[in-house]
Amino acid sequence: MSVRRLLSAGTAALLGGLALAVPASASAPASSLAASVTTVGAGRIGASTGAVLGLVGLLVAWRALSRPDGRLGTATGSLGPLLAVAAGTAALALGALVAATAAGGLGTGNGLGGAYVALLVGLAATVLGGRALARSRRRAG
């Protein structure tokens, strides 16, 4: 799979998730849907998982770019860049899913803020992982 296709698929998932989030947030009033601070629902768990996956992908991509001769670097193969792209894409998918299904707006406890964080960090991980993947293929070829 080329980097261009991967980035276009990630962008399409991001835009699709945001387009689906607008009608979902407009369907019910926020005051009746607010959750307690101590309540941990599926939205919060999904958004947190997506944000952590995106952060892991971002760290792996940064390590692959900054240390090319390391175990996850671009000189030793494409393991690090592929892990970064996979983690970033998974974070994008989880963030889009939570953003599309969250009832209520920001601050209601449904994980919408975390979903936006997962989308941004996942996009950054996918972009940096794609750059590292292109660099590893350039070195191999």
C-alpha positions in Angstrom: 0.0 0.0 0.0 1.5 3.3 -1.0 1.9 6.2 1.5 -0.4 8.4 -0.7 -3.2 5.9 -0.5 -2.7 5.5 3.2 -2.8 9.2 3.9 -5.9 9.7 1.7 -7.7 6.8 3.5 -6.8 8.4 6.9 -8.0 11.8 5.7 -11.3 10.3 4.5 -11.8 8.5 7.8 -11.2 11.8 9.7 -13.6 13.8 7.5 -16.2 11.1 7.6 -16.1 10.9 11.4 -16.4 14.6 11.7 -19.3 14.7 9.3 -21.1 12.1 11.2 -20.4 13.8 14.6 -22.4 16.9 13.8 -25.8 15.3 13.5 -25.2 13.1 16.5 -24.4 16.0 18.7 -27.4 18.0 17.6 -30.0 15.3 18.4 -30.4 15.7 22.2 -29.9 18.4 24.7 -26.6 18.3 26.6 -28.0 18.8 30.1 -30.0 15.6 30.1 -27.0 13.6 28.8 -24.2 14.8 31.2 -22.3 12.1 33.0 -20.6 12.2 36.4 -16.9 12.8 36.7 -16.4 9.4 38.1 -18.4 7.6 35.5 -16.3 5.7 32.9 -18.4 4.8 29.9 -17.6 3.3 26.6 -17.0 6.7 25.0 -14.4 7.7 27.5 -12.7 4.3 27.3 -12.7 4.3 23.4 -11.4 7.9 23.2 -8.6 7.2 25.8 -7.6 4.0 24.0 -7.4 5.9 20.7 -5.4 8.7 22.2 -2.9 6.3 23.8 -2.6 4.3 20.5 -2.0 7.6 18.6 0.6 8.6 21.2 2.4 5.3 20.9 2.4 5.6 17.1 3.7 9.1 17.4 6.6 8.0 19.6 7.5 5.1 17.4 7.5 7.3 14.3 9.6 9.9 16.1 12.1 7.2 17.1 12.2 5.7 13.6 13.0 9.1 12.2 15.5 10.3 14.8 17.5 7.0 15.2 17.6 5.4 11.7 20.1 2.7 12.8 18.1 1.6 15.8 15.8 -1.5 16.1 12.8 0.5 15.0 14.7 2.8 12.6 14.5 3.3 8.9 17.8 1.8 8.1 17.0 -1.7 9.5 13.7 -2.2 7.7 10.2 -0.9 7.9 9.0 -2.4 11.2 9.0 0.9 13.1 7.3 2.9 10.4 4.7 0.2 9.8 3.9 0.1 13.5 3.5 3.8 13.6 1.2 3.9 10.6 -0.9 1.1 12.0 -1.2 2.7 15.4 -2.0 6.1 13.9 -4.7 4.6 11.6 -6.2 2.7 14.6 -6.3 5.9 16.6 -8.0 7.7 13.7 -10.6 5.0 13.4 -11.3 4.9 17.2 -11.5 8.7 17.4 -13.9 8.9 14.4 -16.1 6.1 15.9 -16.3 7.8 19.3 -16.9 11.2 17.7 -19.6 9.9 15.5 -21.5 8.1 18.3 -21.0 10.5 21.2 -24.3 11.8 22.4 -24.0 15.4 23.5 -21.3 18.0 23.2 -18.0 18.7 24.8 -18.0 18.4 28.6 -20.9 16.0 28.8 -18.7 13.0 29.7 -19.2 11.0 26.5 -15.6 11.1 25.3 -16.0 13.7 22.5 -13.0 15.8 23.7 -10.8 12.6 23.9 -12.0 11.6 20.5 -10.8 14.9 19.0 -7.5 14.4 20.7 -7.3 10.8 19.3 -8.0 12.1 15.8 -5.3 14.8 16.0 -2.6 12.5 17.5 -3.6 9.7 15.2 -3.3 11.9 12.2 0.2 13.1 13.3 1.3 9.5 13.9 0.1 8.5 10.5 1.8 11.4 8.7 5.1 10.9 10.6 4.9 7.1 10.1 4.3 7.6 6.4 7.3 9.8 6.2 9.4 7.3 8.0 8.1 4.5 5.7 9.0 6.5 2.6 12.5 7.1 4.0 13.0 3.4 4.8 11.9 2.4 1.3 14.2 5.1 -0.2 17.1 3.6 1.7 16.3 0.0 0.7 15.9 0.9 -3.0 
